[in-house]
Amino acid sequence: MATRTLAFQVSEELLQRIKTFLAKYEQIYHHKLSQKEFLVRIIERELDEAEKDYERITTEQAAEENADVDSGEPDGTEMEVDAQY
């Protein structure tokens, strides 16, 4: 798969937090995780979650729209009818 470069700046504080985390990670798991691997994993995890949320929301919206059509009301509200005899 072709790769592309994604570059962005972060605060010194955030960079230090990342470096501290990666050092602790290496001590605990005895495996060095690069900054790139760490950030790619986070981005992929968040994208997976966002895609699941998007799918759930669009499914819910479609179900609501179908329920609105089934009820005969476009917005899902019930129409009040005054019966006058």
Phi and psi restraints in degrees (range 20) as a CNS / XPLOR table:
assign (resid 1 and name C) (resid 2 and name N)
       (resid 2 and name CA) (resid 2 and name C) 1.0 -67.5 20.0 2
assign (resid 2 and name N) (resid 2 and name CA)
       (resid 2 and name C) (resid 3 and name N) 1.0 148.1 20.0 2
assign (resid 2 and name C) (resid 3 and name N)
       (resid 3 and name CA) (resid 3 and name C) 1.0 -115.4 20.0 2
assign (resid 3 and name N) (resid 3 and name CA)
       (resid 3 and name C) (resid 4 and name N) 1.0 154.1 20.0 2
assign (resid 3 and name C) (resid 4 and name N)
       (resid 4 and name CA) (resid 4 and name C) 1.0 -129.9 20.0 2
assign (resid 4 and name N) (resid 4 and name CA)
       (resid 4 and name C) (resid 5 and name N) 1.0 158.3 20.0 2
assign (resid 4 and name C) (resid 5 and name N)
       (resid 5 and name CA) (resid 5 and name C) 1.0 -95.1 20.0 2
assign (resid 5 and name N) (resid 5 and name CA)
       (resid 5 and name C) (resid 6 and name N) 1.0 132.9 20.0 2
assign (resid 5 and name C) (resid 6 and name N)
       (resid 6 and name CA) (resid 6 and name C) 1.0 -120.9 20.0 2
assign (resid 6 and name N) (resid 6 and name CA)
       (resid 6 and name C) (resid 7 and name N) 1.0 114.9 20.0 2
assign (resid 6 and name C) (resid 7 and name N)
       (resid 7 and name CA) (resid 7 and name C) 1.0 -122.7 20.0 2
assign (resid 7 and name N) (resid 7 and name CA)
       (resid 7 and name C) (resid 8 and name N) 1.0 138.6 20.0 2
assign (resid 7 and name C) (resid 8 and name N)
       (resid 8 and name CA) (resid 8 and name C) 1.0 -155.1 20.0 2
assign (resid 8 and name N) (resid 8 and name CA)
       (resid 8 and name C) (resid 9 and name N) 1.0 158.8 20.0 2
assign (resid 8 and name C) (resid 9 and name N)
       (resid 9 and name CA) (resid 9 and name C) 1.0 -100.6 20.0 2
assign (resid 9 and name N) (resid 9 and name CA)
       (resid 9 and name C) (resid 10 and name N) 1.0 146.4 20.0 2
assign (resid 9 and name C) (resid 10 and name N)
       (resid 10 and name CA) (resid 10 and name C) 1.0 -129.3 20.0 2
assign (resid 10 and name N) (resid 10 and name CA)
       (resid 10 and name C) (resid 11 and name N) 1.0 163.3 20.0 2
assign (resid 10 and name C) (resid 11 and name N)
       (resid 11 and name CA) (resid 11 and name C) 1.0 -69.0 20.0 2
assign (resid 11 and name N) (resid 11 and name CA)
       (resid 11 and name C) (resid 12 and name N) 1.0 158.1 20.0 2
assign (resid 11 and name C) (resid 12 and name N)
       (resid 12 and name CA) (resid 12 and name C) 1.0 -60.4 20.0 2
assign (resid 12 and name N) (resid 12 and name CA)
       (resid 12 and name C) (resid 13 and name N) 1.0 -38.2 20.0 2
assign (resid 12 and name C) (resid 13 and name N)
       (resid 13 and name CA) (resid 13 and name C) 1.0 -61.7 20.0 2
assign (resid 13 and name N) (resid 13 and name CA)
       (resid 13 and name C) (resid 14 and name N) 1.0 -45.4 20.0 2
assign (resid 13 and name C) (resid 14 and name N)
       (resid 14 and name CA) (resid 14 and name C) 1.0 -65.1 20.0 2
assign (resid 14 and name N) (resid 14 and name CA)
       (resid 14 and name C) (resid 15 and name N) 1.0 -42.6 20.0 2
assign (resid 14 and name C) (resid 15 and name N)
       (resid 15 and name CA) (resid 15 and name C) 1.0 -59.5 20.0 2
assign (resid 15 and name N) (resid 15 and name CA)
       (resid 15 and name C) (resid 16 and name N) 1.0 -42.5 20.0 2
assign (resid 15 and name C) (resid 16 and name N)
       (resid 16 and name CA) (resid 16 and name C) 1.0 -65.5 20.0 2
assign (resid 16 and name N) (resid 16 and name CA)
       (resid 16 and name C) (resid 17 and name N) 1.0 -38.5 20.0 2
assign (resid 16 and name C) (resid 17 and name N)
       (resid 17 and name CA) (resid 17 and name C) 1.0 -61.8 20.0 2
assign (resid 17 and name N) (resid 17 and name CA)
       (resid 17 and name C) (resid 18 and name N) 1.0 -42.5 20.0 2
assign (resid 17 and name C) (resid 18 and name N)
       (resid 18 and name CA) (resid 18 and name C) 1.0 -62.6 20.0 2
assign (resid 18 and name N) (resid 18 and name CA)
       (resid 18 and name C) (resid 19 and name N) 1.0 -47.2 20.0 2
assign (resid 18 and name C) (resid 19 and name N)
       (resid 19 and name CA) (resid 19 and name C) 1.0 -61.7 20.0 2
assign (resid 19 and name N) (resid 19 and name CA)
       (resid 19 and name C) (resid 20 and name N) 1.0 -40.7 20.0 2
assign (resid 19 and name C) (resid 20 and name N)
       (resid 20 and name CA) (resid 20 and name C) 1.0 -63.7 20.0 2
assign (resid 20 and name N) (resid 20 and name CA)
       (resid 20 and name C) (resid 21 and name N) 1.0 -44.8 20.0 2
assign (resid 20 and name C) (resid 21 and name N)
       (resid 21 and name CA) (resid 21 and name C) 1.0 -60.0 20.0 2
assign (resid 21 and name N) (resid 21 and name CA)
       (resid 21 and name C) (resid 22 and name N) 1.0 -46.4 20.0 2
assign (resid 21 and name C) (resid 22 and name N)
       (resid 22 and name CA) (resid 22 and name C) 1.0 -64.5 20.0 2
assign (resid 22 and name N) (resid 22 and name CA)
       (resid 22 and name C) (resid 23 and name N) 1.0 -35.4 20.0 2
assign (resid 22 and name C) (resid 23 and name N)
       (resid 23 and name CA) (resid 23 and name C) 1.0 -66.1 20.0 2
assign (resid 23 and name N) (resid 23 and name CA)
       (resid 23 and name C) (resid 24 and name N) 1.0 -43.0 20.0 2
assign (resid 23 and name C) (resid 24 and name N)
       (resid 24 and name CA) (resid 24 and name C) 1.0 -65.4 20.0 2
assign (resid 24 and name N) (resid 24 and name CA)
       (resid 24 and name C) (resid 25 and name N) 1.0 -39.9 20.0 2
assign (resid 24 and name C) (resid 25 and name N)
       (resid 25 and name CA) (resid 25 and name C) 1.0 -57.5 20.0 2
assign (resid 25 and name N) (resid 25 and name CA)
       (resid 25 and name C) (resid 26 and name N) 1.0 -46.6 20.0 2
assign (resid 25 and name C) (resid 26 and name N)
       (resid 26 and name CA) (resid 26 and name C) 1.0 -63.3 20.0 2
assign (resid 26 and name N) (resid 26 and name CA)
       (resid 26 and name C) (resid 27 and name N) 1.0 -39.7 20.0 2
assign (resid 26 and name C) (resid 27 and name N)
       (resid 27 and name CA) (resid 27 and name C) 1.0 -64.7 20.0 2
assign (resid 27 and name N) (resid 27 and name CA)
       (resid 27 and name C) (resid 28 and name N) 1.0 -41.0 20.0 2
assign (resid 27 and name C) (resid 28 and name N)
       (resid 28 and name CA) (resid 28 and name C) 1.0 -76.2 20.0 2
assign (resid 28 and name N) (resid 28 and name CA)
       (resid 28 and name C) (resid 29 and name N) 1.0 -46.5 20.0 2
assign (resid 28 and name C) (resid 29 and name N)
       (resid 29 and name CA) (resid 29 and name C) 1.0 -99.6 20.0 2
assign (resid 29 and name N) (resid 29 and name CA)
       (resid 29 and name C) (resid 30 and name N) 1.0 -4.1 20.0 2
assign (resid 29 and name C) (resid 30 and name N)
       (resid 30 and name CA) (resid 30 and name C) 1.0 54.2 20.0 2
assign (resid 30 and name N) (resid 30 and name CA)
       (resid 30 and name C) (resid 31 and name N) 1.0 37.7 20.0 2
assign (resid 30 and name C) (resid 31 and name N)
       (resid 31 and name CA) (resid 31 and name C) 1.0 -145.2 20.0 2
assign (resid 31 and name N) (resid 31 and name CA)
       (resid 31 and name C) (resid 32 and name N) 1.0 127.5 20.0 2
assign (resid 31 and name C) (resid 32 and name N)
       (resid 32 and name CA) (resid 32 and name C) 1.0 -81.3 20.0 2
assign (resid 32 and name N) (resid 32 and name CA)
       (resid 32 and name C) (resid 33 and name N) 1.0 127.9 20.0 2
assign (resid 32 and name C) (resid 33 and name N)
       (resid 33 and name CA) (resid 33 and name C) 1.0 -110.2 20.0 2
assign (resid 33 and name N) (resid 33 and name CA)
       (resid 33 and name C) (resid 34 and name N) 1.0 122.8 20.0 2
assign (resid 33 and name C) (resid 34 and name N)
       (resid 34 and name CA) (resid 34 and name C) 1.0 -74.6 20.0 2
assign (resid 34 and name N) (resid 34 and name CA)
       (resid 34 and name C) (resid 35 and name N) 1.0 161.3 20.0 2
assign (resid 34 and name C) (resid 35 and name N)
       (resid 35 and name CA) (resid 35 and name C) 1.0 -58.0 20.0 2
assign (resid 35 and name N) (resid 35 and name CA)
       (resid 35 and name C) (resid 36 and name N) 1.0 -41.5 20.0 2
assign (resid 35 and name C) (resid 36 and name N)
       (resid 36 and name CA) (resid 36 and name C) 1.0 -61.5 20.0 2
assign (resid 36 and name N) (resid 36 and name CA)
       (resid 36 and name C) (resid 37 and name N) 1.0 -50.3 20.0 2
assign (resid 36 and name C) (resid 37 and name N)
       (resid 37 and name CA) (resid 37 and name C) 1.0 -58.1 20.0 2
assign (resid 37 and name N) (resid 37 and name CA)
       (resid 37 and name C) (resid 38 and name N) 1.0 -43.5 20.0 2
assign (resid 37 and name C) (resid 38 and name N)
       (resid 38 and name CA) (resid 38 and name C) 1.0 -60.2 20.0 2
assign (resid 38 and name N) (resid 38 and name CA)
       (resid 38 and name C) (resid 39 and name N) 1.0 -51.0 20.0 2
assign (resid 38 and name C) (resid 39 and name N)
       (resid 39 and name CA) (resid 39 and name C) 1.0 -68.6 20.0 2
assign (resid 39 and name N) (resid 39 and name CA)
       (resid 39 and name C) (resid 40 and name N) 1.0 -38.1 20.0 2
assign (resid 39 and name C) (resid 40 and name N)
       (resid 40 and name CA) (resid 40 and name C) 1.0 -63.3 20.0 2
assign (resid 40 and name N) (resid 40 and name CA)
       (resid 40 and name C) (resid 41 and name N) 1.0 -41.9 20.0 2
assign (resid 40 and name C) (resid 41 and name N)
       (resid 41 and name CA) (resid 41 and name C) 1.0 -61.0 20.0 2
assign (resid 41 and name N) (resid 41 and name CA)
       (resid 41 and name C) (resid 42 and name N) 1.0 -43.7 20.0 2
assign (resid 41 and name C) (resid 42 and name N)
       (resid 42 and name CA) (resid 42 and name C) 1.0 -63.2 20.0 2
assign (resid 42 and name N) (resid 42 and name CA)
       (resid 42 and name C) (resid 43 and name N) 1.0 -46.6 20.0 2
assign (resid 42 and name C) (resid 43 and name N)
       (resid 43 and name CA) (resid 43 and name C) 1.0 -62.1 20.0 2
assign (resid 43 and name N) (resid 43 and name CA)
       (resid 43 and name C) (resid 44 and name N) 1.0 -44.8 20.0 2
assign (resid 43 and name C) (resid 44 and name N)
       (resid 44 and name CA) (resid 44 and name C) 1.0 -63.2 20.0 2
assign (resid 44 and name N) (resid 44 and name CA)
       (resid 44 and name C) (resid 45 and name N) 1.0 -42.3 20.0 2
assign (resid 44 and name C) (resid 45 and name N)
       (resid 45 and name CA) (resid 45 and name C) 1.0 -62.6 20.0 2
assign (resid 45 and name N) (resid 45 and name CA)
       (resid 45 and name C) (resid 46 and name N) 1.0 -44.7 20.0 2
assign (resid 45 and name C) (resid 46 and name N)
       (resid 46 and name CA) (resid 46 and name C) 1.0 -67.2 20.0 2
assign (resid 46 and name N) (resid 46 and name CA)
       (resid 46 and name C) (resid 47 and name N) 1.0 -38.9 20.0 2
assign (resid 46 and name C) (resid 47 and name N)
       (resid 47 and name CA) (resid 47 and name C) 1.0 -64.2 20.0 2
assign (resid 47 and name N) (resid 47 and name CA)
       (resid 47 and name C) (resid 48 and name N) 1.0 -41.4 20.0 2
assign (resid 47 and name C) (resid 48 and name N)
       (resid 48 and name CA) (resid 48 and name C) 1.0 -59.7 20.0 2
assign (resid 48 and name N) (resid 48 and name CA)
       (resid 48 and name C) (resid 49 and name N) 1.0 -45.3 20.0 2
assign (resid 48 and name C) (resid 49 and name N)
       (resid 49 and name CA) (resid 49 and name C) 1.0 -64.4 20.0 2
assign (resid 49 and name N) (resid 49 and name CA)
       (resid 49 and name C) (resid 50 and name N) 1.0 -43.8 20.0 2
assign (resid 49 and name C) (resid 50 and name N)
       (resid 50 and name CA) (resid 50 and name C) 1.0 -63.4 20.0 2
assign (resid 50 and name N) (resid 50 and name CA)
       (resid 50 and name C) (resid 51 and name N) 1.0 -39.4 20.0 2
assign (resid 50 and name C) (resid 51 and name N)
       (resid 51 and name CA) (resid 51 and name C) 1.0 -66.1 20.0 2
assign (resid 51 and name N) (resid 51 and name CA)
       (resid 51 and name C) (resid 52 and name N) 1.0 -39.8 20.0 2
assign (resid 51 and name C) (resid 52 and name N)
       (resid 52 and name CA) (resid 52 and name C) 1.0 -63.4 20.0 2
assign (resid 52 and name N) (resid 52 and name CA)
       (resid 52 and name C) (resid 53 and name N) 1.0 -44.6 20.0 2
assign (resid 52 and name C) (resid 53 and name N)
       (resid 53 and name CA) (resid 53 and name C) 1.0 -61.7 20.0 2
assign (resid 53 and name N) (resid 53 and name CA)
       (resid 53 and name C) (resid 54 and name N) 1.0 -43.4 20.0 2
assign (resid 53 and name C) (resid 54 and name N)
       (resid 54 and name CA) (resid 54 and name C) 1.0 -60.5 20.0 2
assign (resid 54 and name N) (resid 54 and name CA)
       (resid 54 and name C) (resid 55 and name N) 1.0 -46.3 20.0 2
assign (resid 54 and name C) (resid 55 and name N)
       (resid 55 and name CA) (resid 55 and name C) 1.0 -62.2 20.0 2
assign (resid 55 and name N) (resid 55 and name CA)
       (resid 55 and name C) (resid 56 and name N) 1.0 -43.3 20.0 2
assign (resid 55 and name C) (resid 56 and name N)
       (resid 56 and name CA) (resid 56 and name C) 1.0 -62.4 20.0 2
assign (resid 56 and name N) (resid 56 and name CA)
       (resid 56 and name C) (resid 57 and name N) 1.0 -46.0 20.0 2
assign (resid 56 and name C) (resid 57 and name N)
       (resid 57 and name CA) (resid 57 and name C) 1.0 -64.9 20.0 2
assign (resid 57 and name N) (resid 57 and name CA)
       (resid 57 and name C) (resid 58 and name N) 1.0 -44.9 20.0 2
assign (resid 57 and name C) (resid 58 and name N)
       (resid 58 and name CA) (resid 58 and name C) 1.0 -66.6 20.0 2
assign (resid 58 and name N) (resid 58 and name CA)
       (resid 58 and name C) (resid 59 and name N) 1.0 -34.2 20.0 2
assign (resid 58 and name C) (resid 59 and name N)
       (resid 59 and name CA) (resid 59 and name C) 1.0 -65.7 20.0 2
assign (resid 59 and name N) (resid 59 and name CA)
       (resid 59 and name C) (resid 60 and name N) 1.0 -43.6 20.0 2
assign (resid 59 and name C) (resid 60 and name N)
       (resid 60 and name CA) (resid 60 and name C) 1.0 -63.9 20.0 2
assign (resid 60 and name N) (resid 60 and name CA)
       (resid 60 and name C) (resid 61 and name N) 1.0 -41.9 20.0 2
assign (resid 60 and name C) (resid 61 and name N)
       (resid 61 and name CA) (resid 61 and name C) 1.0 -64.4 20.0 2
assign (resid 61 and name N) (resid 61 and name CA)
       (resid 61 and name C) (resid 62 and name N) 1.0 -40.9 20.0 2
assign (resid 61 and name C) (resid 62 and name N)
       (resid 62 and name CA) (resid 62 and name C) 1.0 -64.0 20.0 2
assign (resid 62 and name N) (resid 62 and name CA)
       (resid 62 and name C) (resid 63 and name N) 1.0 -39.9 20.0 2
assign (resid 62 and name C) (resid 63 and name N)
       (resid 63 and name CA) (resid 63 and name C) 1.0 -64.6 20.0 2
assign (resid 63 and name N) (resid 63 and name CA)
       (resid 63 and name C) (resid 64 and name N) 1.0 -41.1 20.0 2
assign (resid 63 and name C) (resid 64 and name N)
       (resid 64 and name CA) (resid 64 and name C) 1.0 -64.1 20.0 2
assign (resid 64 and name N) (resid 64 and name CA)
       (resid 64 and name C) (resid 65 and name N) 1.0 -42.4 20.0 2
assign (resid 64 and name C) (resid 65 and name N)
       (resid 65 and name CA) (resid 65 and name C) 1.0 -63.8 20.0 2
assign (resid 65 and name N) (resid 65 and name CA)
       (resid 65 and name C) (resid 66 and name N) 1.0 -40.2 20.0 2
assign (resid 65 and name C) (resid 66 and name N)
       (resid 66 and name CA) (resid 66 and name C) 1.0 -65.8 20.0 2
assign (resid 66 and name N) (resid 66 and name CA)
       (resid 66 and name C) (resid 67 and name N) 1.0 -37.8 20.0 2
assign (resid 66 and name C) (resid 67 and name N)
       (resid 67 and name CA) (resid 67 and name C) 1.0 -66.3 20.0 2
assign (resid 67 and name N) (resid 67 and name CA)
       (resid 67 and name C) (resid 68 and name N) 1.0 -37.8 20.0 2
assign (resid 67 and name C) (resid 68 and name N)
       (resid 68 and name CA) (resid 68 and name C) 1.0 -64.1 20.0 2
assign (resid 68 and name N) (resid 68 and name CA)
       (resid 68 and name C) (resid 69 and name N) 1.0 -42.2 20.0 2
assign (resid 68 and name C) (resid 69 and name N)
       (resid 69 and name CA) (resid 69 and name C) 1.0 -66.6 20.0 2
assign (resid 69 and name N) (resid 69 and name CA)
       (resid 69 and name C) (resid 70 and name N) 1.0 -41.5 20.0 2
assign (resid 69 and name C) (resid 70 and name N)
       (resid 70 and name CA) (resid 70 and name C) 1.0 -63.8 20.0 2
assign (resid 70 and name N) (resid 70 and name CA)
       (resid 70 and name C) (resid 71 and name N) 1.0 -32.0 20.0 2
assign (resid 70 and name C) (resid 71 and name N)
       (resid 71 and name CA) (resid 71 and name C) 1.0 -81.6 20.0 2
assign (resid 71 and name N) (resid 71 and name CA)
       (resid 71 and name C) (resid 72 and name N) 1.0 -10.7 20.0 2
assign (resid 71 and name C) (resid 72 and name N)
       (resid 72 and name CA) (resid 72 and name C) 1.0 85.1 20.0 2
assign (resid 72 and name N) (resid 72 and name CA)
       (resid 72 and name C) (resid 73 and name N) 1.0 0.1 20.0 2
assign (resid 72 and name C) (resid 73 and name N)
       (resid 73 and name CA) (resid 73 and name C) 1.0 -114.4 20.0 2
assign (resid 73 and name N) (resid 73 and name CA)
       (resid 73 and name C) (resid 74 and name N) 1.0 126.6 20.0 2
assign (resid 73 and name C) (resid 74 and name N)
       (resid 74 and name CA) (resid 74 and name C) 1.0 -65.7 20.0 2
assign (resid 74 and name N) (resid 74 and name CA)
       (resid 74 and name C) (resid 75 and name N) 1.0 -28.4 20.0 2
assign (resid 74 and name C) (resid 75 and name N)
       (resid 75 and name CA) (resid 75 and name C) 1.0 -106.9 20.0 2
assign (resid 75 and name N) (resid 75 and name CA)
       (resid 75 and name C) (resid 76 and name N) 1.0 5.8 20.0 2
assign (resid 75 and name C) (resid 76 and name N)
       (resid 76 and name CA) (resid 76 and name C) 1.0 85.9 20.0 2
assign (resid 76 and name N) (resid 76 and name CA)
       (resid 76 and name C) (resid 77 and name N) 1.0 -5.2 20.0 2
assign (resid 76 and name C) (resid 77 and name N)
       (resid 77 and name CA) (resid 77 and name C) 1.0 -85.0 20.0 2
assign (resid 77 and name N) (resid 77 and name CA)
       (resid 77 and name C) (resid 78 and name N) 1.0 150.7 20.0 2
assign (resid 77 and name C) (resid 78 and name N)
       (resid 78 and name CA) (resid 78 and name C) 1.0 -89.2 20.0 2
assign (resid 78 and name N) (resid 78 and name CA)
       (resid 78 and name C) (resid 79 and name N) 1.0 141.9 20.0 2
assign (resid 78 and name C) (resid 79 and name N)
       (resid 79 and name CA) (resid 79 and name C) 1.0 -89.1 20.0 2
assign (resid 79 and name N) (resid 79 and name CA)
       (resid 79 and name C) (resid 80 and name N) 1.0 131.6 20.0 2
assign (resid 79 and name C) (resid 80 and name N)
       (resid 80 and name CA) (resid 80 and name C) 1.0 -87.1 20.0 2
assign (resid 80 and name N) (resid 80 and name CA)
       (resid 80 and name C) (resid 81 and name N) 1.0 135.4 20.0 2
assign (resid 80 and name C) (resid 81 and name N)
       (resid 81 and name CA) (resid 81 and name C) 1.0 -120.2 20.0 2
assign (resid 81 and name N) (resid 81 and name CA)
       (resid 81 and name C) (resid 82 and name N) 1.0 123.8 20.0 2
assign (resid 81 and name C) (resid 82 and name N)
       (resid 82 and name CA) (resid 82 and name C) 1.0 -85.9 20.0 2
assign (resid 82 and name N) (resid 82 and name CA)
       (resid 82 and name C) (resid 83 and name N) 1.0 117.8 20.0 2
assign (resid 82 and name C) (resid 83 and name N)
       (resid 83 and name CA) (resid 83 and name C) 1.0 -90.6 20.0 2
assign (resid 83 and name N) (resid 83 and name CA)
       (resid 83 and name C) (resid 84 and name N) 1.0 118.3 20.0 2
assign (resid 83 and name C) (resid 84 and name N)
       (resid 84 and name CA) (resid 84 and name C) 1.0 -118.2 20.0 2
assign (resid 84 and name N) (resid 84 and name CA)
       (resid 84 and name C) (resid 85 and name N) 1.0 125.8 20.0 2
